[in-house]
């Protein structure tokens, strides 16, 4: 997972997760994947690679949420202006932002920059993924979420 962050410093503690969908418009509370934070580079805008803590297999036709928050400090998760339409086998279906620690969400017009690196699994796939299965990005939709912290277009 690559995110473009601004002013991510040593006192900042991001929390990046893949979560389930609730009702088609909001992220759920079920964490499907967590990521290890990269070393911060401080002042400036940099691309940061967040490493998954374990394997995740995405299921075709299922909506997932990229959930980004900060548990300590603050940083900006940058987006492009104008927004750039993502490419690949996943289809973004919108963005939500919360200004009250995830208590409620509102639509956002900013599509924050992100990149998910995965390998598509082709051919017959078992109905129960094995723990060592490679992630597949064959999705109906992938939502974006920025919680806490500031977001700037740039």
C-alpha positions as a LaTeX table, in Angstrom:
\begin{tabular}{lrrr}
\hline
Residue & $x$ (\AA) & $y$ (\AA) & $z$ (\AA) \\
\hline
Unk1 & 0.00 & 0.00 & 0.00 \\
Unk2 & 1.49 & 3.34 & $-1.01$ \\
Unk3 & 0.08 & 6.61 & 0.34 \\
Unk4 & 1.25 & 10.12 & $-0.48$ \\
Unk5 & 1.61 & 11.89 & 2.88 \\
Unk6 & 2.76 & 15.38 & 3.83 \\
Unk7 & 4.57 & 16.27 & 7.04 \\
Unk8 & 4.59 & 12.72 & 8.44 \\
Unk9 & 7.03 & 13.05 & 11.34 \\
Unk10 & 8.45 & 11.00 & 14.21 \\
Unk11 & 5.57 & 11.87 & 16.59 \\
Unk12 & 2.87 & 10.80 & 14.12 \\
Unk13 & 1.28 & 7.35 & 14.31 \\
Unk14 & $-0.86$ & 6.50 & 11.28 \\
Unk15 & $-3.32$ & 3.60 & 11.30 \\
Unk16 & $-3.93$ & 2.09 & 7.86 \\
Unk17 & $-6.43$ & $-0.75$ & 7.43 \\
Unk18 & $-8.66$ & $-2.50$ & 4.91 \\
Unk19 & $-12.18$ & $-2.75$ & 6.35 \\
Unk20 & $-15.49$ & $-4.29$ & 5.40 \\
Unk21 & $-18.43$ & $-2.32$ & 4.01 \\
Unk22 & $-21.65$ & $-1.57$ & 5.91 \\
Unk23 & $-24.74$ & $-0.78$ & 3.89 \\
Unk24 & $-22.89$ & 0.23 & 0.75 \\
Unk25 & $-21.90$ & 3.70 & 1.90 \\
Unk26 & $-19.88$ & 3.48 & 5.13 \\
Unk27 & $-16.87$ & 1.52 & 6.32 \\
Unk28 & $-17.51$ & $-1.22$ & 8.84 \\
Unk29 & $-15.62$ & $-1.94$ & 12.03 \\
Unk30 & $-14.27$ & $-5.31$ & 10.88 \\
Unk31 & $-10.54$ & $-5.00$ & 10.13 \\
Unk32 & $-9.60$ & $-7.33$ & 7.26 \\
Unk33 & $-5.98$ & $-6.21$ & 6.94 \\
Unk34 & $-3.58$ & $-4.03$ & 8.91 \\
Unk35 & $-0.32$ & $-2.45$ & 7.83 \\
Unk36 & 3.05 & $-1.73$ & 9.42 \\
Unk37 & 3.98 & 1.95 & 9.37 \\
Unk38 & 7.04 & 3.09 & 7.40 \\
Unk39 & 9.74 & 5.33 & 8.85 \\
Unk40 & 8.65 & 8.99 & 8.65 \\
Unk41 & 10.69 & 11.46 & 6.58 \\
Unk42 & 9.40 & 14.66 & 8.22 \\
Unk43 & 8.57 & 17.92 & 6.46 \\
Unk44 & 7.60 & 17.54 & 2.81 \\
Unk45 & 5.44 & 15.35 & 0.59 \\
Unk46 & 6.61 & 11.77 & 0.15 \\
Unk47 & 5.23 & 8.43 & $-1.02$ \\
Unk48 & 5.20 & 5.95 & 1.87 \\
Unk49 & 4.95 & 2.18 & 1.58 \\
Unk50 & 2.83 & 0.54 & 4.28 \\
Unk51 & 3.54 & $-3.20$ & 4.58 \\
Unk52 & 0.67 & $-5.63$ & 5.27 \\
Unk53 & 0.97 & $-7.59$ & 8.51 \\
Unk54 & $-0.50$ & $-10.69$ & 6.82 \\
Unk55 & $-2.05$ & $-11.92$ & 3.57 \\
Unk56 & $-5.45$ & $-10.77$ & 2.32 \\
Unk57 & $-7.43$ & $-12.14$ & $-0.58$ \\
Unk58 & $-9.95$ & $-9.70$ & $-2.02$ \\
Unk59 & $-13.16$ & $-11.30$ & $-3.27$ \\
Unk60 & $-14.62$ & $-10.26$ & $-6.62$ \\
Unk61 & $-17.86$ & $-8.28$ & $-6.34$ \\
Unk62 & $-17.14$ & $-7.21$ & $-2.75$ \\
Unk63 & $-16.72$ & $-3.62$ & $-1.58$ \\
Unk64 & $-13.79$ & $-2.78$ & 0.71 \\
Unk65 & $-12.70$ & 0.41 & 2.45 \\
Unk66 & $-9.20$ & 1.79 & 2.71 \\
Unk67 & $-9.32$ & 3.27 & 6.22 \\
Unk68 & $-6.67$ & 5.83 & 7.19 \\
Unk69 & $-6.51$ & 7.64 & 10.52 \\
Unk70 & $-3.90$ & 8.95 & 12.94 \\
Unk71 & $-3.73$ & 7.71 & 16.54 \\
Unk72 & $-1.16$ & 10.32 & 17.57 \\
Unk73 & 0.03 & 13.56 & 15.95 \\
Unk74 & $-1.15$ & 14.73 & 12.53 \\
Unk75 & $-0.19$ & 14.61 & 8.86 \\
Unk76 & $-1.86$ & 15.31 & 5.52 \\
Unk77 & $-2.95$ & 12.53 & 3.16 \\
Unk78 & $-2.56$ & 14.19 & $-0.22$ \\
Unk79 & $-4.79$ & 13.97 & $-3.24$ \\
Unk80 & $-4.35$ & 15.23 & $-6.78$ \\
Unk81 & $-5.96$ & 18.40 & $-8.05$ \\
Unk82 & $-7.77$ & 17.84 & $-10.26$ \\
Unk83 & $-8.56$ & 14.29 & $-9.10$ \\
Unk84 & $-6.96$ & 11.52 & $-11.13$ \\
Unk85 & $-9.10$ & 8.54 & $-12.01$ \\
Unk86 & $-7.45$ & 5.40 & $-10.64$ \\
Unk87 & $-6.55$ & 2.62 & $-13.03$ \\
Unk88 & $-6.38$ & $-1.13$ & $-12.52$ \\
Unk89 & $-8.84$ & $-3.91$ & $-11.86$ \\
Unk90 & $-10.47$ & $-2.26$ & $-8.82$ \\
Unk91 & $-13.17$ & 0.37 & $-9.23$ \\
Unk92 & $-13.25$ & 3.25 & $-6.73$ \\
Unk93 & $-16.78$ & 3.93 & $-5.57$ \\
Unk94 & $-16.38$ & 7.09 & $-3.55$ \\
Unk95 & $-14.69$ & 8.65 & $-0.58$ \\
Unk96 & $-15.88$ & 9.42 & 2.93 \\
Unk97 & $-14.36$ & 11.57 & 5.66 \\
Unk98 & $-15.06$ & 11.72 & 9.38 \\
Unk99 & $-14.42$ & 14.70 & 11.61 \\
Unk100 & $-15.47$ & 12.92 & 14.80 \\
Unk101 & $-13.18$ & 9.88 & 15.03 \\
Unk102 & $-15.42$ & 7.68 & 12.88 \\
Unk103 & $-18.70$ & 8.44 & 14.64 \\
Unk104 & $-20.24$ & 9.50 & 11.33 \\
Unk105 & $-19.06$ & 9.95 & 7.76 \\
Unk106 & $-19.68$ & 12.49 & 5.01 \\
Unk107 & $-19.03$ & 12.33 & 1.29 \\
Unk108 & $-15.73$ & 13.78 & 0.13 \\
Unk109 & $-14.93$ & 15.07 & $-3.34$ \\
Unk110 & $-11.19$ & 14.55 & $-2.80$ \\
Unk111 & $-9.83$ & 11.21 & $-3.95$ \\
Unk112 & $-6.68$ & 10.84 & $-1.87$ \\
Unk113 & $-3.66$ & 9.29 & $-3.59$ \\
Unk114 & $-3.12$ & 5.59 & $-3.00$ \\
Unk115 & $-1.69$ & 2.54 & $-4.71$ \\
Unk116 & $-2.43$ & $-1.08$ & $-3.85$ \\
Unk117 & 0.07 & $-3.60$ & $-5.16$ \\
Unk118 & $-1.45$ & $-7.04$ & $-5.60$ \\
Unk119 & $-1.36$ & $-10.09$ & $-7.79$ \\
Unk120 & $-4.50$ & $-11.23$ & $-9.55$ \\
Unk121 & $-5.33$ & $-14.89$ & $-8.97$ \\
Unk122 & $-6.60$ & $-16.55$ & $-12.14$ \\
Unk123 & $-8.17$ & $-19.94$ & $-12.69$ \\
Unk124 & $-10.15$ & $-21.90$ & $-10.13$ \\
Unk125 & $-9.94$ & $-20.47$ & $-6.64$ \\
Unk126 & $-10.92$ & $-22.41$ & $-3.53$ \\
Unk127 & $-14.00$ & $-21.09$ & $-1.75$ \\
Unk128 & $-11.98$ & $-20.75$ & 1.46 \\
Unk129 & $-8.74$ & $-18.83$ & 0.89 \\
Unk130 & $-5.63$ & $-20.42$ & 2.28 \\
Unk131 & $-3.60$ & $-18.28$ & 4.71 \\
Unk132 & $-0.73$ & $-18.04$ & 2.24 \\
Unk133 & $-2.90$ & $-16.98$ & $-0.71$ \\
Unk134 & $-1.72$ & $-14.00$ & $-2.74$ \\
Unk135 & $-3.96$ & $-10.93$ & $-2.69$ \\
Unk136 & $-6.19$ & $-10.39$ & $-5.70$ \\
Unk137 & $-7.68$ & $-7.04$ & $-6.62$ \\
Unk138 & $-10.75$ & $-8.18$ & $-8.46$ \\
Unk139 & $-13.18$ & $-5.86$ & $-6.74$ \\
Unk140 & $-16.59$ & $-4.34$ & $-7.28$ \\
Unk141 & $-15.50$ & $-1.21$ & $-5.48$ \\
Unk142 & $-12.83$ & 0.15 & $-3.21$ \\
Unk143 & $-13.79$ & 3.06 & $-0.99$ \\
Unk144 & $-11.48$ & 5.59 & 0.56 \\
Unk145 & $-11.65$ & 7.05 & 3.99 \\
Unk146 & $-9.71$ & 9.71 & 5.77 \\
Unk147 & $-10.39$ & 10.00 & 9.47 \\
Unk148 & $-8.85$ & 12.61 & 11.74 \\
Unk149 & $-6.01$ & 14.76 & 10.51 \\
Unk150 & $-6.14$ & 17.22 & 7.66 \\
Unk151 & $-6.52$ & 16.55 & 3.97 \\
Unk152 & $-5.23$ & 18.91 & 1.31 \\
Unk153 & $-5.58$ & 18.88 & $-2.41$ \\
Unk154 & $-2.31$ & 19.49 & $-4.16$ \\
\hline
\end{tabular}
